[in-house]
Amino acid sequence: MKNWLLIPLILFGLSSMAQIQFHSLQEVLDFADQHAIAVQRARIGEQISITGKKEAKTGLFPSVNTTLGYNDNITLQPTLVPAQMFNPAAPEDTFEEFTFGTKYQYSTGLQVQWDILNFQKIFALRTADKEVLKSKANVELNRFNTYNSIASTYYSILLTQESIGIYEENLEVSTSILELAKEKYQEGILSEAEVNQAEIKHVQNKRNLDAAQNNLQQFYLQLQSQLNTSQDIQILDKPASFALGDMSVHSQHPEVLLQELEVQKYESLLKQTKSLSYPSISLVYQNNRTWATNGFMDFSEANKLPQQIFGVQVNLLGSNRFTNKQKIKQSEWELQMQRVQLENTKLVKQKEDELLQLELQKASQQLTDNQYILRLQEKNDVHAEHKYQGGVLGLDERLNKYDDLLAAQDMYLQSLASFSIAQYKTYIRQINFQTK
């Protein structure tokens, strides 16, 4: 019997282990840094660019190639030699057939080339370095966008949970009004139409509660998708728990940072294109060895044929001057395009920040006003309920007073949503994505 009692406890423990609890927005953002798919993909892209930089760096090192060769001259080609070369008495224009060479040849080779001056490779490395910085900035931009997307869902959950609490209280109030209305209808004090009005209000409140509970489930599923987790999530937070100490924004927008690095990358690409017309100097060394023998793998009487070469190669690239000029023009226009885009991005993000500040100030004032109005309406509704219970107030007037409370609740929830959105947007904009 005791073993059966342990089963629910074990199941409860397993369900608790599979659940993730968050107490603040920052906890959710920290979790997203490690699990959100957009951030993970951006970080993989960063590693790819780092690999590309290492590859570009190897171009500045000497290249070394080694070779091993084996030839089996199955048939040695005969050569015609003038007969007088070996017999002066031989008639002119007569030839004798001789075969030169050995059946087997073995060879080894070492080739080393070092571009001691190659501007294309130098600027290609600098471009790869800019690409790495750009990929890092892309990670931060992905974090910024992911943060905003997740924060929107997070506060939708908080606001929905807040509204559910209000709707549950509304359902209790409308239930009380309806029950008393039915009693008065039985006593012949109220008409059926008046009772129907009370029941309509009760059904509307229940519908609002059901809709909010359904929305809450959808928001939780959406948050699971955004956080890339199948574990159940529970948010133990309230909108009032979060308050910004400083509402100003001083950090650079990650999109501006990314565009600045894009400009730097195209500046490097322009230098790389111009370097096509620059000369390059390379040192070349070759060390080859050949063994010729008529016996397979018999090196005792093999002829050794060594060869060493050291050289300097200079490439002036003069023949591509016209083509390079057009490439340079194209790179200059591409750079100009990125600079124009940078100025536009700076202006757009600056105005977005200014609008966000105005939105935050306006939402803060509206929330304060609507909170005050809601408190007053709640007091008025309590008085109206007492009068209704005492028979001083009719049902129609009681429902009208109750509608005033519901309207005040809607205004409060709307202003709370606007203020919460402006707050989390400002909070995320205050994060310095350059140093993280």
C-alpha positions in Angstrom: 0.0 0.0 0.0 2.9 2.3 0.8 4.4 1.7 -2.6 1.2 2.9 -4.3 1.3 6.1 -2.3 4.9 6.8 -3.6 3.8 6.8 -7.2 2.0 10.2 -7.1 4.9 11.7 -5.3 7.3 10.4 -7.9 5.2 11.7 -10.7 4.9 15.1 -9.0 8.6 15.3 -8.6 9.2 14.4 -12.3 6.8 17.1 -13.4 8.5 19.6 -11.2 11.9 18.8 -12.6 10.6 19.2 -16.2 9.2 22.7 -15.5 11.2 25.9 -15.9 10.3 28.8 -13.6 11.2 32.4 -14.4 10.9 35.2 -11.9 12.0 38.2 -14.1 12.5 39.2 -17.6 16.3 39.1 -17.3 16.1 35.4 -16.3 14.2 34.7 -19.6 16.8 36.7 -21.6 19.7 34.8 -20.0 18.0 31.5 -20.9 17.4 32.8 -24.5 21.2 33.5 -24.8 21.9 29.8 -24.5 18.9 28.3 -26.2 17.2 30.6 -28.7 17.8 29.2 -32.2 18.4 32.6 -33.9 21.2 33.4 -31.4 22.7 29.9 -31.8 22.7 30.2 -35.6 24.4 33.6 -35.4 27.1 32.3 -33.1 27.7 29.4 -35.5 28.0 32.0 -38.3 30.6 33.8 -36.2 32.7 30.6 -35.9 32.5 30.2 -39.7 33.9 33.7 -40.2 36.7 33.1 -37.7 37.6 30.0 -39.7 37.6 32.1 -42.9 40.0 34.5 -41.2 42.4 31.7 -40.3 42.2 30.5 -43.8 43.0 33.9 -45.2 45.9 34.2 -42.7 47.5 31.0 -44.0 47.9 32.7 -47.4 50.7 34.8 -45.9 52.7 31.7 -45.0 55.0 29.7 -47.4 53.3 27.0 -49.3 55.1 23.6 -49.3 54.4 20.7 -51.6 56.0 17.4 -51.7 55.7 14.8 -54.4 56.7 11.1 -54.9 56.8 9.6 -58.4 57.2 6.2 -60.1 57.4 5.6 -63.8 57.6 2.2 -65.5 58.7 2.8 -69.1 57.1 -0.3 -70.5 58.2 0.5 -74.0 61.2 2.8 -74.5 60.7 4.9 -77.7 63.5 4.3 -80.3 65.4 7.3 -81.6 66.9 7.7 -85.2 70.5 8.8 -85.1 72.6 9.7 -88.2 74.8 6.6 -89.1 77.8 8.8 -89.7 77.8 9.8 -86.0 79.2 6.3 -85.2 80.6 5.3 -88.7 82.1 8.0 -90.8 82.1 5.7 -93.8 78.4 5.3 -93.7 76.4 6.9 -96.5 74.7 10.2 -96.0 71.1 10.4 -95.0 71.2 7.0 -93.4 70.1 6.5 -89.8 70.5 3.9 -87.2 67.9 3.2 -84.5 68.9 3.5 -80.9 67.0 3.3 -77.6 67.9 5.6 -74.8 66.7 5.6 -71.2 66.0 3.2 -68.3 63.0 1.1 -67.6 62.3 2.4 -64.1 62.4 6.0 -62.7 61.8 7.0 -59.1 61.5 10.6 -58.1 60.9 12.9 -55.1 60.3 16.6 -55.2 60.0 19.5 -52.7 58.5 22.8 -53.9 58.4 25.9 -51.6 56.8 29.2 -52.6 56.5 32.2 -50.4 54.8 35.4 -51.4 56.9 37.9 -49.5 54.9 40.8 -50.9 51.3 40.1 -52.0 49.0 43.0 -51.3 45.9 41.0 -52.3 46.5 38.5 -49.6 47.3 41.2 -47.1 44.0 43.1 -47.7 42.1 39.8 -48.0 43.2 39.1 -44.4 42.1 42.5 -43.3 38.7 42.0 -45.0 38.3 38.6 -43.3 39.0 40.4 -39.9 36.2 42.9 -40.6 34.0 40.0 -41.5 34.7 38.4 -38.1 33.8 41.7 -36.4 30.6 42.0 -38.5 29.6 38.4 -37.6 30.0 39.3 -33.9 27.9 42.4 -34.4 25.3 40.2 -36.2 25.2 37.9 -33.1 24.4 41.0 -31.0 21.7 42.2 -33.4 20.1 38.7 -33.3 20.2 38.9 -29.5 18.5 42.3 -29.6 15.8 41.2 -32.0 15.3 37.9 -30.1 15.1 39.8 -26.8 12.3 42.1 -28.1 10.4 39.2 -29.5 10.6 37.2 -26.3 9.9 40.2 -24.1 6.7 40.9 -26.1 5.5 37.3 -25.4 6.7 37.5 -21.8 4.7 40.6 -21.0 1.7 39.3 -22.9 1.8 36.4 -20.4 2.1 38.8 -17.4 -0.7 41.0 -18.6 -2.9 38.1 -19.4 -2.3 36.7 -15.9 -3.1 40.1 -14.5 -6.4 40.3 -16.5 -7.3 36.7 -15.4 -7.2 37.9 -11.8 -9.5 40.8 -12.7 -11.9 38.6 -14.7 -12.1 36.1 -11.9 -13.2 38.9 -9.5 -15.7 40.1 -12.2 -17.2 36.7 -12.4 -17.7 36.5 -8.7 -19.4 39.9 -8.8 -21.7 39.1 -11.7 -22.5 35.8 -10.0 -23.6 37.6 -6.9 -25.7 40.1 -8.9 -27.3 37.3 -10.9 -28.2 35.2 -7.8 -29.8 38.2 -6.1 -31.6 39.0 -9.3 -33.1 35.5 -9.5 -34.2 35.7 -5.9 -35.9 39.0 -6.5 -37.5 37.6 -9.7 -38.9 34.7 -7.6 -40.3 37.3 -5.2 -41.9 39.2 -8.2 -39.7 42.3 -7.7 -37.8 42.0 -10.9 -38.9 41.1 -14.4 -37.6 38.3 -16.6 -35.9 40.9 -18.9 -34.0 42.4 -16.0 -32.8 38.9 -14.9 -31.8 38.2 -18.5 -29.6 41.4 -18.5 -27.9 40.2 -15.3 -27.3 36.8 -16.9 -26.0 38.3 -20.1 -23.4 40.3 -18.0 -22.5 37.1 -16.2 -22.0 35.1 -19.5 -19.9 38.0 -20.9 -17.6 37.9 -17.8 -17.2 34.2 -18.1 -16.5 34.5 -21.8 -13.8 37.1 -21.1 -12.2 34.8 -18.5 -12.3 31.8 -20.8 -10.7 33.8 -23.6 -8.0 35.1 -21.3 -7.2 31.6 -20.1 -7.0 30.3 -23.7 -4.8 33.2 -24.7 -2.5 32.4 -21.8 -2.0 28.9 -23.0 -1.2 30.1 -26.5 1.4 32.7 -25.1 3.1 30.0 -23.1 3.3 27.7 -26.2 4.7 30.6 -28.2 7.3 31.3 -25.5 8.4 27.7 -25.5 8.9 27.9 -29.3 10.9 31.2 -28.9 13.1 29.7 -26.2 13.6 26.5 -28.2 12.5 24.2 -25.3 9.8 21.6 -24.8 9.8 22.0 -21.0 6.8 23.5 -19.3 7.3 27.1 -18.4 5.9 29.0 -15.4 6.2 32.8 -15.0 6.2 33.9 -11.4 6.3 37.6 -12.0 4.0 40.6 -12.1 4.1 43.8 -14.3 4.4 45.9 -11.1 7.6 44.1 -10.1 9.6 45.7 -12.9 10.5 49.4 -12.8 13.1 51.3 -14.7 15.4 53.5 -12.6 16.7 55.4 -15.6 14.5 55.9 -18.6 17.2 57.4 -20.9 19.0 55.5 -23.7 22.7 56.0 -24.3 23.9 52.7 -25.8 24.5 52.4 -29.6 21.8 50.5 -31.4 23.2 47.1 -32.6 21.9 47.7 -36.1 24.0 50.9 -36.3 27.0 49.0 -35.1 26.5 46.3 -37.7 26.2 48.9 -40.5 29.3 50.7 -39.3 31.2 47.4 -39.6 29.6 46.8 -43.0 31.1 50.2 -44.2 34.5 49.2 -42.8 34.3 45.9 -44.6 33.6 47.6 -47.9 36.5 50.0 -47.3 38.7 47.0 -46.9 37.2 45.4 -50.1 38.0 48.6 -52.0 41.7 48.4 -50.9 41.7 44.8 -51.8 40.4 45.6 -55.3 43.0 48.4 -55.8 45.7 45.9 -54.8 45.0 44.0 -58.0 47.2 46.5 -59.8 50.0 46.2 -57.3 53.1 44.0 -57.9 53.7 40.8 -56.1 57.0 39.2 -55.2 57.5 35.5 -54.5 60.4 33.3 -53.6 60.5 29.9 -55.2 62.7 26.9 -54.2 62.6 23.4 -55.7 64.6 20.3 -54.8 64.0 17.3 -57.0 65.7 13.9 -57.0 65.3 11.2 -59.7 66.7 7.6 -59.6 66.9 5.8 -63.0 67.5 2.0 -63.1 66.7 -1.0 -65.2 66.0 -3.2 -62.2 62.7 -2.9 -60.3 63.4 -1.5 -56.9 67.1 -2.1 -57.5 68.9 1.1 -56.4 72.4 -0.4 -56.2 73.4 0.7 -59.7 70.8 3.4 -60.1 71.7 6.7 -61.7 71.0 9.7 -59.4 69.8 12.8 -61.1 69.5 15.7 -58.6 68.1 19.1 -59.4 67.7 22.3 -57.3 66.1 25.6 -58.3 65.9 28.9 -56.5 64.1 31.8 -58.1 62.3 35.1 -57.6 59.1 35.8 -59.4 57.7 39.4 -59.8 54.2 39.8 -61.1 53.4 43.3 -62.3 49.8 42.7 -63.4 50.0 45.3 -66.1 47.8 43.5 -68.6 44.7 43.7 -66.4 44.9 47.5 -65.8 41.6 48.4 -67.7 39.7 45.5 -66.0 41.0 46.4 -62.6 40.0 50.1 -63.1 36.3 49.0 -63.6 36.4 46.8 -60.6 37.7 49.7 -58.5 34.9 51.9 -59.7 32.4 49.3 -58.8 33.9 48.9 -55.3 33.8 52.6 -54.8 30.1 52.8 -55.7 29.3 49.8 -53.4 31.2 51.6 -50.5 29.2 54.8 -51.2 26.0 52.8 -51.0 26.9 51.4 -47.6 27.8 54.8 -46.3 24.5 56.2 -47.4 22.8 53.3 -45.7 24.7 54.0 -42.5 23.6 57.6 -42.3 20.0 56.6 -42.9 20.2 53.8 -40.2 21.7 56.3 -37.7 18.8 58.8 -38.3 16.1 56.1 -38.3 17.3 54.6 -35.0 17.7 58.0 -33.4 14.2 58.9 -34.2 13.0 55.5 -33.0 14.7 56.1 -29.6 13.1 59.6 -29.4 9.7 58.2 -30.1 10.2 55.5 -27.6 11.0 58.1 -24.9 7.8 60.0 -25.7 5.8 56.8 -25.7 7.2 55.8 -22.3 6.4 59.2 -20.8 2.9 59.2 -22.2 2.2 55.6 -21.2 3.5 56.3 -17.7 1.1 59.2 -17.2 -1.9 57.4 -18.6 -1.2 54.4 -16.4 -1.1 56.6 -13.3 -4.4 58.3 -14.3 -6.1 55.1 -15.1 -5.0 53.4 -11.9 -6.5 56.3 -10.0 -9.7 56.2 -12.0 -9.9 52.4 -11.4 -9.6 52.8 -7.6 -12.4 55.3 -7.6 -14.6 53.1 -9.8 -14.0 50.2 -7.5 -15.1 52.2 -4.5 -18.2 53.4 -6.4 -19.0 49.8 -7.3 -18.7 48.7 -3.7 -21.2 51.4 -2.7 -23.5 50.5 -5.6 -23.4 46.8 -4.5 -24.4 47.7 -1.0 -27.3 49.8 -2.2 -28.3 47.0 -4.6 -28.1 44.4 -1.8 -30.2 46.7 0.4 -32.8 47.3 -2.2 -32.1 51.0 -2.6 -30.6 50.6 -6.1 -32.4 49.0 -9.0 -30.8 46.3 -11.1 -30.6 48.5 -14.2 -28.7 51.2 -12.4 -26.6 48.5 -10.6 -25.5 47.1 -14.0 -24.8 50.6 -15.3 -22.5 51.2 -12.4 -20.9 47.9 -13.0 -20.3 48.7 -16.7 -18.4 51.8 -15.5 -16.1 49.6 -13.5 -15.6 47.2 -16.5 -14.7 50.2 -18.7 -12.2 51.5 -16.1 -10.7 48.0 -16.0 -10.3 47.9 -19.7 -8.6 51.3 -19.7 -6.3 50.2 -17.0 -5.3 47.0 -18.7 -4.7 48.9 -22.0 -2.5 51.5 -20.4 -0.7 48.8 -18.4 0.1 47.0 -21.7 1.3 50.2 -23.3 3.5 51.1 -20.4 4.9 47.6 -20.1 5.8 47.5 -23.8 7.5 50.8 -23.6 9.4 49.8 -20.5 10.8 46.5 -21.8 11.8 48.2 -25.1 13.6 50.9 -23.2 15.2 48.3 -21.0 16.5 46.3 -23.9 17.8 49.4 -25.7 19.8 50.3 -22.6 21.8 47.0 -22.9 25.3 47.7 -24.3 25.5 45.0 -27.0 29.0 46.1 -27.9 30.6 44.7 -24.7 28.5 41.5 -24.2 
